[in-house]
Amino acid sequence: MRRALILDAARTPFGRYRGGLSQVRVDDLAALPILELLRRHGPDGSAALDPATIDDVVYGNTNGAGEENRDVARMAALLAGLPVTVPGVTVNRLCASGGEAVVQAARSVRAGDADLVIAGGVEGMSRAPFVMARPDRELPDRMEVVSTALGWRLVNPRMPEQWTLALGAAAERVAWELGIDRTRLDEFALRSHRRAAAAWDAGVHEGFAFAVRTPGGQTVRRDESVRPETSAEKLAALPPAFSPDGTVTAGNSSPLNDGAVAMLIGTEVAAGELGVTPLGEVVGSEVAAVDPARFPLGPVPAIQRLLNRLDVRASDVSLWEINEAFSAVVLSVLHELPTIDTQRVNVHGGALAYGHPLGASMARVVTDLCRHLGARGGGIGVAAACVGVGQGLALAVRV
């Protein structure tokens, strides 16, 4: 079977909710990292990328209700100027959608169905529309309008109530059951912001994140949700977000964000033709499902299955990237998998600081994992993410 290599990757900075990137249409946002990859590998590069040789574009996106509603992968390909003969497909595994896009692209390359694929994801949470359900009665007494930016809406009444809890409330319950208190949640959030700020200051994201000029003339250069000025005292002062005496707050939850990621995944032959040194190789993946109310633990069986399939131990993994939807998610996973070395987890921070534009997040996580491994001399890395409605995805790379 052929190897599936990540040849290059590009991402926008992740804009905060109603921040710098909120002026950019979601489908235009999706096109930006594709345009950046074409720019990097155009006629002035070491070897020109012929856009007609791209076999497919696979993007993750969770909303699908706004400007991205007509297969945003295909729209991004067209808006980026790829030939009309390049197809595109959008996939949705909620918070792991960008990772699912990588899995599907890598799978098609390994199977010989494609030689070069663009994979990634996009989410414009600032521009998520409000929706209104069609009434069951011809003349309804009232109409309910709900936001599509995050979480459940238009819930099926047959769903048990505990399955449709707000994500933060479910994360809070799991953390409480495992004995993870507010202090630890806030400490982990502070760790994330400090490490992310230090990474930006040290130039860690150069060559991956690129500046975006918005329609309003603003240039967004860095992730807008990173807060280098935060402190333990500031985090401790924030009120609970989901219950009066709860432990999950805005400070130890990931924010709402806008952003897009795209990567080139291809064969060794494609790497040679482009004259690039691959960032890494996708060597395996696993998905798993748990009770929806315990979604923070979704990565646990996915990671266990992945390690078993690859016949490696946790101690063999050089770096881990576990998506920080909430501090409670990462700490709950680490509680259940105590053989993971916490010093190897999210070494430059995570989504608590960088932000969590849902469909794009795990594509960012996978790329950062490869780049951080490369800077440390290589090895095996594992990226994982929890998924709402009770799933988890884990993906392994080798650098």
C-alpha positions in Angstrom: 0.0 0.0 0.0 1.2 3.5 -0.8 2.2 6.0 1.8 0.0 9.1 2.4 2.2 12.1 3.0 1.3 15.6 4.2 3.3 17.7 1.7 2.4 21.1 3.0 -0.2 23.0 4.9 -1.5 26.5 5.4 -4.0 28.1 7.7 -5.5 31.5 8.4 -5.1 32.9 11.8 -8.1 32.0 13.9 -10.3 35.0 14.5 -12.3 35.6 17.6 -16.1 35.6 17.5 -17.2 38.8 15.8 -13.5 39.7 15.4 -11.2 40.4 12.5 -12.3 37.5 10.2 -16.0 38.0 10.7 -16.1 40.3 7.7 -15.0 37.4 5.4 -17.7 35.1 3.9 -17.3 31.5 5.0 -16.9 30.2 1.5 -14.3 32.9 0.8 -12.5 32.0 4.0 -12.4 28.4 2.9 -10.7 29.4 -0.3 -7.9 31.4 1.4 -5.6 28.5 2.5 -6.0 26.9 -0.9 -4.9 30.1 -2.6 -1.9 30.2 -0.2 -0.9 26.7 -1.2 -1.1 27.6 -4.8 0.9 30.7 -4.2 3.6 28.8 -2.4 3.9 26.1 -5.1 3.3 28.3 -8.2 5.7 29.1 -11.0 8.1 30.9 -8.8 8.5 27.9 -6.4 10.9 25.0 -6.6 8.4 23.2 -8.8 5.0 24.4 -10.1 1.9 22.7 -8.8 -0.4 22.0 -11.7 -3.9 22.6 -10.2 -5.4 20.2 -12.7 -3.5 17.3 -11.0 -5.4 17.8 -7.7 -7.7 14.8 -7.6 -10.1 16.1 -4.9 -10.7 18.6 -2.2 -12.0 17.3 1.1 -13.1 19.8 3.7 -14.6 19.5 7.2 -17.4 21.8 8.2 -20.0 21.4 11.0 -22.5 24.1 10.3 -23.5 23.9 6.7 -26.4 26.2 7.3 -25.0 29.6 6.2 -22.7 30.8 3.4 -21.1 27.3 3.3 -24.4 25.5 2.7 -23.7 24.2 -0.8 -20.7 21.8 -0.3 -18.1 24.3 0.9 -15.2 22.2 -0.3 -16.4 22.5 -3.9 -17.2 26.2 -3.5 -13.7 26.8 -2.0 -12.1 25.0 -4.9 -14.0 27.2 -7.5 -13.4 30.4 -5.5 -9.7 29.6 -5.3 -9.5 29.3 -9.1 -8.9 25.6 -9.3 -10.0 24.1 -12.6 -13.7 23.3 -12.8 -12.6 19.6 -13.2 -11.4 19.5 -9.6 -14.2 18.0 -7.4 -14.9 18.7 -3.8 -16.7 17.0 -0.9 -17.6 18.3 2.6 -17.6 16.0 5.6 -19.1 16.5 9.0 -17.9 14.7 12.2 -18.6 17.8 14.3 -15.4 18.9 16.1 -13.3 16.2 14.4 -14.5 17.2 10.9 -11.1 18.5 9.8 -9.5 15.3 11.1 -12.1 13.3 9.2 -11.1 15.2 6.0 -7.5 14.2 6.6 -8.4 10.6 7.2 -10.5 10.4 4.0 -7.9 12.1 1.9 -5.1 9.9 3.2 -7.2 6.8 2.8 -7.8 7.6 -0.9 -4.1 8.2 -1.5 -3.1 4.9 0.2 -5.7 3.0 -1.7 -4.5 4.4 -5.0 -7.7 6.2 -5.8 -5.9 9.6 -5.7 -2.4 10.9 -6.0 -2.8 14.4 -4.7 -5.7 15.7 -2.5 -6.4 19.0 -0.7 -7.8 18.3 2.8 -8.7 20.7 5.6 -11.7 22.5 7.0 -13.4 25.7 7.7 -15.8 27.3 10.2 -17.1 30.8 10.3 -18.9 30.8 13.6 -19.3 34.6 13.6 -21.4 34.3 10.5 -23.5 31.3 11.5 -27.1 32.2 10.6 -30.3 32.1 12.7 -32.7 29.4 11.6 -36.5 29.0 12.1 -38.1 25.6 12.0 -41.1 25.1 9.7 -44.3 25.1 11.8 -46.3 21.9 12.2 -49.4 24.0 12.1 -50.6 26.2 9.2 -51.1 29.2 11.5 -48.7 28.9 14.4 -49.0 31.0 17.6 -45.3 31.7 17.6 -42.1 30.9 15.7 -38.8 30.0 17.4 -35.6 31.4 16.0 -32.3 29.8 17.1 -28.6 30.4 16.4 -26.6 27.8 14.5 -23.2 29.0 15.9 -22.8 26.1 18.3 -24.5 23.1 19.9 -28.0 21.6 19.7 -30.9 23.2 18.0 -34.3 21.9 16.7 -33.8 18.9 19.1 -35.7 15.8 18.4 -38.0 15.2 21.4 -37.3 11.5 21.2 -33.7 12.2 22.3 -33.2 11.6 26.1 -32.6 14.9 27.8 -29.1 13.9 29.1 -28.0 13.2 25.6 -28.7 16.8 24.5 -27.1 18.7 27.4 -25.0 21.7 26.5 -21.5 20.5 25.8 -20.0 22.5 28.6 -22.5 21.1 31.1 -21.7 17.5 30.0 -17.9 18.2 30.2 -18.5 19.6 33.7 -20.4 16.5 34.9 -17.6 14.2 33.6 -14.9 16.2 35.2 -16.8 16.2 38.5 -17.3 12.4 38.4 -13.5 12.0 37.9 -12.6 14.4 40.7 -11.2 17.1 38.5 -11.8 20.4 40.3 -12.0 24.0 39.1 -8.4 24.8 40.1 -7.0 22.2 37.8 -9.3 23.3 34.9 -8.1 26.8 35.3 -4.5 25.8 35.6 -4.7 23.9 32.3 -6.3 26.9 30.6 -3.5 29.2 31.9 -0.9 26.7 30.6 -2.5 26.8 27.2 -2.5 30.6 26.8 1.0 30.9 28.1 2.4 28.3 25.8 0.4 29.6 22.8 1.6 33.1 23.4 5.2 32.0 23.7 4.9 29.9 20.5 3.7 32.9 18.5 6.5 35.1 20.0 9.1 32.5 19.1 7.9 32.2 15.5 6.6 28.6 15.9 3.7 29.2 13.5 5.7 30.8 10.7 5.3 28.8 7.5 1.9 27.6 8.5 -0.3 30.5 9.5 -0.4 33.4 7.0 -1.8 36.9 7.3 -5.3 37.7 6.0 -6.4 41.0 4.6 -10.1 41.5 5.3 -12.6 43.3 3.1 -12.6 46.1 5.6 -8.9 46.7 5.2 -7.8 45.1 8.4 -4.9 42.6 8.4 -5.2 39.7 10.8 -1.8 38.2 11.6 -2.2 36.2 14.7 -4.8 34.1 16.5 -7.0 36.6 18.2 -8.1 34.5 21.1 -4.7 34.0 22.6 -4.5 36.0 25.9 -1.0 36.4 27.1 -2.2 38.8 29.8 -4.4 36.2 31.5 -3.6 35.0 35.0 -4.8 32.5 37.6 -6.5 35.3 39.4 -8.4 36.4 36.3 -9.5 32.9 35.5 -10.6 32.2 39.0 -12.8 35.4 39.0 -14.9 34.2 36.1 -18.4 32.9 37.0 -19.5 29.3 36.1 -21.1 29.1 32.7 -23.4 26.2 33.0 -24.5 25.7 36.6 -24.5 28.0 39.7 -21.8 26.0 41.5 -20.1 24.6 38.4 -16.5 24.4 37.4 -16.6 25.1 33.6 -16.3 28.8 32.7 -15.6 30.8 29.7 -12.0 30.8 30.7 -11.5 27.0 30.7 -13.6 26.5 27.6 -12.5 27.0 24.0 -13.9 30.2 22.4 -16.0 30.5 19.2 -13.8 31.3 16.2 -13.5 31.8 12.5 -10.7 30.1 10.5 -9.7 27.7 7.7 -7.0 25.2 7.1 -5.8 23.4 4.0 -3.1 20.8 3.4 -1.7 18.9 0.4 -1.8 15.1 0.9 -0.1 13.0 -1.7 2.3 10.2 -2.7 6.0 10.1 -2.6 6.0 10.7 -6.3 3.9 13.9 -5.8 6.4 15.1 -3.1 9.3 14.6 -5.6 7.5 16.4 -8.4 6.8 19.4 -6.1 10.3 19.3 -4.6 9.1 19.4 -1.0 10.1 17.6 2.1 6.9 16.1 3.6 5.7 17.4 7.0 4.8 13.8 8.0 3.0 10.6 7.0 -0.5 9.7 8.1 -0.1 6.1 9.4 -3.5 5.3 10.9 -6.7 6.4 12.5 -9.6 5.2 14.6 -13.0 6.4 15.5 -15.1 5.4 18.5 -18.4 6.2 20.1 -19.6 6.6 23.7 -22.7 7.7 25.5 -23.5 11.2 24.2 -23.6 12.6 27.7 -20.0 11.4 28.1 -18.6 12.9 24.9 -15.4 14.2 26.6 -14.3 10.6 26.9 -14.8 9.8 23.2 -11.0 10.1 22.5 -10.2 7.4 25.1 -11.4 4.3 23.1 -10.3 5.9 19.8 -6.7 6.3 21.2 -6.7 2.8 22.7 -7.8 1.2 19.4 -5.3 3.2 17.5 -2.4 2.2 19.7 -3.5 -1.4 19.5 -3.8 -1.3 15.7 -0.4 0.2 15.3 1.1 -2.1 18.0 2.7 0.8 19.9 2.5 1.9 23.6 1.7 5.3 24.9 5.4 5.6 25.9 6.3 5.2 22.2 4.4 8.3 21.2 6.7 11.3 21.1 4.0 14.0 21.1 0.3 14.2 21.6 -2.2 16.8 20.5 -5.5 16.5 22.2 -8.0 19.1 21.1 -8.8 21.5 23.9 -12.6 21.9 23.5 -12.6 22.3 27.2 -9.9 21.9 29.9 -12.2 19.2 31.2 -11.9 17.2 28.0 -8.1 16.9 28.0 -7.9 16.3 31.7 -10.6 13.7 31.6 -8.8 11.9 28.8 -5.5 12.0 30.7 -7.2 10.7 33.8 -8.5 7.7 31.9 -5.2 7.1 30.1 -2.6 7.6 32.8 0.2 6.2 30.7 0.2 9.3 28.6 3.1 11.6 29.5 1.4 14.9 30.2 4.7 16.8 29.4 4.3 15.6 25.8 0.7 16.9 25.4 -0.1 20.1 23.6 3.5 21.4 24.1 2.6 24.8 22.4 -0.9 25.2 23.8 -4.2 24.3 22.2 -7.7 25.4 21.3 -8.3 27.0 24.7 -6.0 29.7 23.4 -5.7 29.4 19.7 -9.5 29.0 19.2 -11.8 26.3 18.0 -13.3 27.0 14.6 -15.0 23.6 14.6 -14.6 22.2 11.1 -11.0 23.5 10.8 -9.7 22.7 14.3 -8.5 19.1 13.9 -6.7 19.9 10.6 -4.8 22.6 12.6 -4.1 20.0 15.3 -2.7 17.4 12.9 -0.5 20.0 11.1 0.9 21.4 14.3 1.6 17.9 15.5 3.7 17.2 12.4 5.5 20.5 12.6 6.3 20.2 16.3 7.5 16.6 15.8 9.8 17.8 13.0 11.3 20.5 15.2 12.1 17.8 17.8 13.7 15.3 15.5 10.7 13.3 14.5 8.8 10.3 15.9 5.3 9.1 16.2 2.6 11.6 17.1 -1.1 11.1 18.0 -3.8 13.7 17.5 -7.2 13.2 19.0 -10.5 15.1 19.4 -13.7 14.7 21.3 -16.9 14.9 19.2 -20.3 16.1 20.3 -23.1 13.5 20.4 -20.5 11.0 21.8 -17.7 10.2 19.5 -13.9 10.5 19.4 -11.3 10.4 16.6 -7.6 9.6 16.9 -5.1 9.9 14.1 -1.4 8.9 14.1 1.4 10.5 12.1 5.1 9.6 11.7 7.7 12.3 11.0 
